[in-house]
């Protein structure tokens, strides 16, 4: 049997109430069914995931395994995937119908590309969507330019597609990563192949209370923060091990700057659990313009330094007062600008009426 072009890998754990929509969104793709296979890896769900998936029959390959976490589920799926390109989809997200057709165009136009990623709408599960909040377009051989390396984003699982030849150089994903296994792949694929950023919106990222990062709640729970810190520490350790094994110098300025994003995020989460002293927080905030200054606008750099100084005065818990003041000033300036434009138009209209 001829292998399909795409292997769609859906990892699922106790998301029975979402997984049907995920599978349906793949079945609704406008590319021929012969060009894709759908693998659903059930990572030991204890809900009704298996029952809900029976309705799809032979349209999917249902792979059950004992619970081991995201990396374990990925590895099991990768072992069974037959496609030239492996596209990932979280069980709580969905794709738009033209996703696979668009990605095939991208990979055929870029034969050296090891990964492609795209924009995702942020979605509350109804018809309401928001623009992607974090998409940054970075394409090519990312480590060859410091600016690209600093801007390169860690994209969400459901917008990632990997060419098998590049993916195999990163496997197996370390199974200590019960979550953030996708970040291991995106962090390292840039060191084995060029990548392509696709500007199109090709899917929807569902917001809900149990997301590890972007949640529908006002803020994550203490347990969520503790879990993602534990996984981020494991992730950073595994990234560094891989880089060392493949001859990269972790002391280089570019790599230290690249790895700083995980260290800064780890510190920020740690502060949510235990507030830092003013000087410690000042140094933490000062690290952003020091590390990322070259990709910041002049205004952003100035604001970052001002915010760090404000932390010395206000402290961790009250720095929001500085942010609130800046937000209100921006709103006031926008409002004033709008009023000025309205006044100019009104004056012009009155002048035209007088002449007539």
N, C-alpha and C positions, 0 to 999 in steps of 0.2 A: 504494500500500500504506500502510495506517495505521501511523504511527510507534508503537513500543512506549513504554510509560511509563518503563521503565528501560533504560539502556544499562549493561551490566556490562563494565568495562574491566579486563582482566587483563594486566599487563605482565610479560614473561618474558624472562629471560636465563640460559641454561644451568641451568635448573631443571627439566629433563625428568623427573627422578625425583620431583618434587613436583607438577608442573602438572596431571596427570590428576586428582588428588584435588581440586584447586582447581576445575577445570571441573565435575567430578562434583557438587561441593557446590552449584554454581549450578543445574545441571540438576535437582537434588533439591529445589529451592525449592517451597514449597506454593502459590505464586501461579501463575496460568495462564501457559503458555509464550508466549502471544501478547502478554503484558505486558512481556516482556523480550527483549533481544538480548544475545549474548555475543560480545565482541570480544577476541581474544587477540592482543596486539601482541608479536611475537617480535623482540626488539631485537638481531638478528644472532647468535643462539645458534649455537654450534659443536658442541653435544651432540645428543642424539636428540629434542629438543623437537618438531620438526616431525613426525617419524615417530610419536611417541606421540599427537599431536593428530589424526592422520588418522582414528582410530577414531571420532571424534565427528562426522565428516562435516559435513552442513549445519546441525547443531545449533549450530555456532559460526562466526564469521567470523575466519578466520586471516589476520593481517596481518603479513607479514614486511618488515623494513627492515634496513638496515645498522646496525651498532652505533653508538649515539650517547648512551646513558645514559638514566636514568629520565625526565628532562624531555622529551627527544626522543621517547621512547616514549609518554608521556602526550599530547603535542601531536598525534602521529600518530593516536592513538586518539580524541582529542576531535574531530579533523577528520572522522572517519568515524562518530561516534556520532550516533544519531537520537533518542534518548530525551529526555523532559522532565527526568529525573533521571539523573545519571551516578554510578554506584556503583563504587568502586575495590576491587580485590582483588589482593594480591600473590600470585605464582604458588606460593609456599610455604605459604600460609595456606588456611583453609577457612571457609565460613559454615555456620551452623546453618540448618535447613530453613525456619524462619519469618522469616528476616531481611527479605526483600523485602516480604512482606505487612505486617510491622510498620513498615517504613520508609514504605510508601505511606500507612498510617494517620497517621504522624507528619507527613508533608509535606501531607496533605490537611487535617489539623487545624491546621497552621501555614502558611497560604498565603504568608506573607512570608518564611519561612525560606529562607536561601540554602544552608545546610549542616546535616546531622545527623550525629552521631557516637555511638557506643555502646560498651559494654564488650566486651572480648575475653578469653576464657580464655587463659592461658598454657599451652602444650601441648608435650609432648616428642615428639609424633608417635605415641604409643601411646594407651591409654585414660586415662592420668593427666593431669589438668589442675589448674591453680592459679588462684586468684582474680586478677583484674586488679590489678596493683600500682600503677598510676599514674592510673587513671580519676578525674577530678574533674568533677562536674556543673556546667556553666556554660551557661546559656541566655539568649536575648534579645539586645539590642544591647550587646554586650560593652564597647566603648570608652566608653560613657556612664557607667560606674562604675569607679573606680580599683581597687576590690577585685576585681571580676569580671575586669578586665584582667590583674591580677597572678596570679589563680588559673587563668586559662584555659590548658588543657594543649595541648601539641602531640600530637595523637592519631595512632595508627598508620594506615598506608595502608588496611588492610583493614576499618576501621570508619568510613570516610569516604564520604559520599554528598552530591553537590552538585546543587542546582537549576541547570539549564543557564543561565538568565538571570543568575544571580550568577556562575557560573563564567566566562562569556564576558567579564566585566569584568576578569578577571585574566589572560586569555590573550594571547599565548602564554607558557607557562612558560619562563623564561630557560634556554637549553640548555647553559649553563655548568654547570648542576646535574645532574651525572651521577648523583647520589643526592640525597636530601633535597628532591626536587621536591614531595613531598606537604606538607612543612613550609612551602614558599612559599605554597601554596594555603591551608592552615589559618591561617597567620600573618596573611594579608591579607583572607580572606573576611569576617572580622568587621567590616571597614571598609566593606563594600558591602551587607551584609544581616544580619538577625538569624540566630542559630543555635539549634539544639535539641540538648541532651544527652539521650540515651536511656539509661535506667538498665539496660535488659535486656542480658543476655549474648547476642550474636547471631553470634558467630564465635569462631575459635580462632587465636591467634598462635603459629606454630611456632618453638620455640627450637632453634637449631642453631649450629654453630661459625662459619658464614659470615655471620651477621647483623651488620649494621653497629653496632647499639647493643646491645639486650638479647640476649646470646648464651648458648649452653649451656656455653661454656667458663668457667673461673674468672675470666679477664679477657681483654679484646680484645688482639690482637696489636699490635705497634708499627705495622705497616703499616695496620691498620684504624684506629688512632687518628690517624695522619697523614692518611689519606684523609678521615675525617670532619671533621678540622680544616680541611682545604683546602676541602671542600664547605660547611662551616658559615661560613667566611669569605666565600665567594661568595654564600651564601644571605643573610647579613646585609647585604651590599652591595646585593643585588637588592631586598631588602625596603625598605631605606632609599631606594633610587632610586624605587620605586613610590610610597612614601608622599610623597616630595617632589613627584613629578609630579602627584599628586592633592591637593596643597595642604595637607598635614599638616606641622606644625611639629615637627621632630625635637628642638627644644630644650625642648619642654614637659615638665614633670615626669613626667606620666603616660607619655608615649611613651619617655622615657629609662628609666623603670622597666620598661616592657614589653620594650624591647630588651636590657635587662640580662641576661635569661635566656640569650641566645646568647653574650654576652660572658663571663658567668661560666662557662658550659659550656666555652667555648673556653680560658679560663684553666686550668680544672681538667684538661682533656685535655693542655694544654701541660705542666702539672706532672708528669703521668705520663711524659712524655718527658724532662723535665729538672726535677729537684726544685728548688723555690724555697727561698730563705732563710727564716728564721723570721719576720722582720718582714714580708716580702712575703706570706707565707702568712697571717699574722695579719690583715693588711689585707684580703686576699681573703675570709677567713671573716667578718670584721666586716661586709663588704658585704651579707651575707644578711639579718641583722636590720635593718640600715639601710634596705635596699630593700623587704623583704617583711614588716617588723615588724607592719604593720597587719592582715595576714591570718594572723599566727602567734598561737598561744595564749601566755599569759604564761609558762607553763612552757617552751614551745619557744623563746621569746625568751631566757629566762635561760640555757637550755642552749646556745644559739647563741653567746652572749657568753662563757660558760664555755669552750666549745670553742675559740673564737678565742684566749682567754688561754692555754689549754693548749698551743696551737700555738707560742706564744712560748717555752715551756719545753721541750716535747718535739720540736718540729720536724716537718716534713712526714712523714718516714718512721715516726716513733714516735707520731704522734697516735692511731693505732689502739689504743694502750694505754689512752688515756682513753676511747675508745669501748667497748673491751672491758670496762673497769671499770664503765661505766654499764650495759652489757648484763647483766653478772653481777649487779649490784645489783638490776636490774629482775626478773631471774629469781629471785633470793633473796627479794625482797619478794612476788612472786607465789606462790612456794612456801610462804613463811611464812603468807601469807593463807589459802592452801588448807588448811594444817595447822590453823590456828586455826578455820576453819569445820568441819573434821572433828572437832576436839576439842569444839566447842560442840555439834555434833550427837550425839556420843557421850555427852556429859554429860547432854544433854536426854533421850536414850534411857534412860540409867541411872536418872535421876530418875523417869521415867515407870514404869520397871520396879519401882522401890522403892515407889511409891505403890500400884501394883497388888498 
